[in-house]
């Protein structure tokens, strides 16, 4: 199986976001359940955008709970890759919001990889855009 793509939702200062169906499980770029516990998700910046140093991740579970492992990045651009993977547990019918350091998890191609232990976990990624 292939990774499930997540496109980061770019937020604009003082502007309402697009509708984000956090627990829908089949969003166009966000609120997506991984199709594989082997490949998981690959998180990419929005078209023409970049991921900020701190990326907001929203995790929700529609099943019995599980864990998501954010894989440590490559040595460049992930200056903090030596800190390794990060595991976040989500309980049954529960949700978690976390902020991750992109400098720890970025791959050389500008993406972040997260692997769930179950496919009932749904992920949304949100990034802020600096004011003009």
C-alpha positions as CSV (number, residue, x, y, z in Angstrom):
1,X,0.0,0.0,0.0
2,X,1.0,3.6,-0.4
3,X,1.1,6.4,2.1
4,X,-2.1,8.5,2.6
5,X,-1.4,12.1,1.6
6,X,-2.3,14.9,4.0
7,X,-2.0,18.5,2.8
8,X,-1.5,21.1,5.5
9,X,-4.3,23.5,5.9
10,X,-2.8,27.1,5.7
11,X,-4.6,29.4,8.1
12,X,-4.6,33.2,7.4
13,X,-4.5,35.7,10.3
14,X,-7.9,37.0,11.3
15,X,-9.7,34.9,8.7
16,X,-12.0,31.9,9.2
17,X,-10.6,28.6,8.0
18,X,-12.1,26.3,5.4
19,X,-14.5,23.7,6.9
20,X,-12.4,21.0,8.5
21,X,-14.4,17.8,9.2
22,X,-12.1,16.7,11.9
23,X,-13.6,13.2,12.4
24,X,-15.0,12.6,8.9
25,X,-12.2,10.4,7.9
26,X,-12.3,11.2,4.2
27,X,-11.5,14.9,3.7
28,X,-9.9,16.2,0.5
29,X,-6.6,17.2,2.1
30,X,-7.2,16.9,5.8
31,X,-9.3,14.8,8.3
32,X,-8.1,11.6,6.6
33,X,-7.8,8.1,8.0
34,X,-4.6,6.3,7.0
35,X,-5.2,3.3,4.6
36,X,-2.3,1.4,6.0
37,X,-0.6,0.8,9.3
38,X,2.6,0.1,7.5
39,X,2.9,3.2,5.4
40,X,0.7,5.7,7.3
41,X,0.5,9.4,6.3
42,X,2.8,11.7,4.5
43,X,2.2,15.3,5.4
44,X,3.1,17.9,2.8
45,X,2.8,21.7,2.8
46,X,0.0,23.4,0.9
47,X,0.8,24.3,-2.8
48,X,3.2,27.1,-2.8
49,X,3.5,27.0,1.0
50,X,6.0,25.9,3.6
51,X,5.5,24.2,6.9
52,X,6.1,26.5,9.8
53,X,8.6,25.5,12.5
54,X,5.6,24.4,14.6
55,X,2.8,22.4,13.0
56,X,-0.5,21.8,14.7
57,X,-1.8,18.2,14.4
58,X,-5.3,17.1,15.3
59,X,-5.8,13.4,15.9
60,X,-9.2,11.7,16.4
61,X,-10.2,8.1,16.9
62,X,-13.3,6.5,15.6
63,X,-12.5,3.0,16.8
64,X,-10.8,1.4,19.8
65,X,-7.8,3.7,20.1
66,X,-4.2,3.4,19.0
67,X,-0.9,5.2,18.7
68,X,0.6,7.4,16.0
69,X,4.4,7.5,15.6
70,X,5.9,10.6,14.0
71,X,9.1,9.4,12.4
72,X,12.3,11.3,13.0
73,X,13.5,13.3,10.1
74,X,16.6,13.2,7.9
75,X,19.7,15.1,9.0
76,X,18.9,18.1,6.7
77,X,16.6,20.0,7.1
78,X,15.7,18.2,10.4
79,X,18.3,19.7,12.7
80,X,16.7,18.0,15.7
81,X,16.4,14.6,14.0
82,X,18.6,13.0,16.6
83,X,15.7,13.2,19.1
84,X,14.1,10.4,17.1
85,X,10.5,9.3,16.7
86,X,7.6,10.6,18.8
87,X,4.7,8.3,19.8
88,X,1.2,9.8,20.7
89,X,-1.5,7.6,22.1
90,X,-5.2,8.3,21.3
91,X,-7.9,6.6,23.3
92,X,-11.1,5.1,22.0
93,X,-13.4,7.8,20.6
94,X,-10.9,10.3,21.8
95,X,-9.0,13.2,20.3
96,X,-5.6,14.9,20.8
97,X,-4.2,18.2,19.6
98,X,-0.4,18.6,19.5
99,X,2.2,20.9,18.1
100,X,5.2,19.3,16.6
101,X,8.6,20.8,15.7
102,X,9.1,20.4,12.0
103,X,12.9,20.6,12.7
104,X,12.6,17.2,14.3
105,X,10.5,15.4,11.7
106,X,11.1,16.9,8.3
107,X,12.4,14.6,5.6
108,X,14.8,15.8,2.8
109,X,11.8,16.1,0.5
110,X,10.0,18.6,2.8
111,X,7.4,16.1,4.1
112,X,6.7,14.5,7.5
113,X,5.8,10.8,7.9
114,X,3.4,9.5,10.6
115,X,2.5,5.8,11.1
116,X,-0.6,4.7,13.0
117,X,-1.1,1.4,14.8
118,X,-4.8,1.3,13.6
119,X,-6.6,2.8,10.6
120,X,-9.4,4.3,12.7
121,X,-7.2,7.3,13.7
122,X,-7.9,10.4,11.6
123,X,-5.4,13.2,11.1
124,X,-5.7,16.9,10.3
125,X,-2.7,19.2,9.9
126,X,-2.9,23.0,10.3
127,X,-0.2,25.6,9.7
128,X,-0.3,29.4,10.3
129,X,0.6,31.9,7.7
130,X,2.4,35.0,8.8
131,X,0.6,38.3,8.4
132,X,1.5,40.3,5.2
